[in-house]
Amino acid sequence: SGFDFKNALSASSRIGKFSVQSSKYIRMVLIGIHPIFMIFYVIFRVVKNEKASYRGFRFLAVVCLIYATVFWGLLQLFMPRIIGLFNSDAALLETAVPMLRIYFLLTFLFALQNASQSTFVALGEAKKATFFALFRKVLLLIPLIIVLPRLGFGVTGIFAAEPIADTLSAVICFMTFLLTSYRELKQKELAQQSLQRE
């Protein structure tokens, strides 16, 4: 009897692989939406249609958020069945389900960061997009993975690091966009409407 380190390590590895792969599927579709948006966005900018540019971001944010929320809901709802497709070990299933529910707890919020970063790039502000990509992984996720287990959260802390990093990064990125680029787009739209009335 006693703690079986080898089996625990194997279980953690399998849970980790599943969580990473599932997260990739969510984000691959979100990333795939962006080039289509950017084509139209560039066209709107060329013809100086500020109203379309301004509303384009809102449309992208809503589409991404709806998709991510639906995917997240299905994942949370059918988590045991999905894991069961890849593993029939009852003990692993009992451990994996709560850990993965934590890991994907707030994944849908990442849609806001994706929409903001894509619009930064479309506006020629790629440095901001790059910063927030690094901000989430390097400045938030990695330190949280190191710190949370040391604070007594153990393995749970490793899986909790992902939703914490997602939430902080998404909120900060989204608010930065709203207070800078989005505000500028809105002001340009209002100025364009004022000129059209004259």
Secondary structure, 3 states (H helix, E strand, C coil): CCCCHHHHHHHHHHHHHHHHHHHHHHHHHHHHHHHHHHHHHHHHHHCCCHHHHHHHHHHHHHHHHHHHHHHHHHHHHCHHHHHHCCCCCHHHHHHHHHHHHHHCCCHHHHHHHHHHHHHHHHCCCHHHHHHHHHHHHHHHHHHHHHHHHHHHHHHHHHHHHHHHHHHHHHHHHHHHHHHHHHHHHHHHHHHHHHHHHC
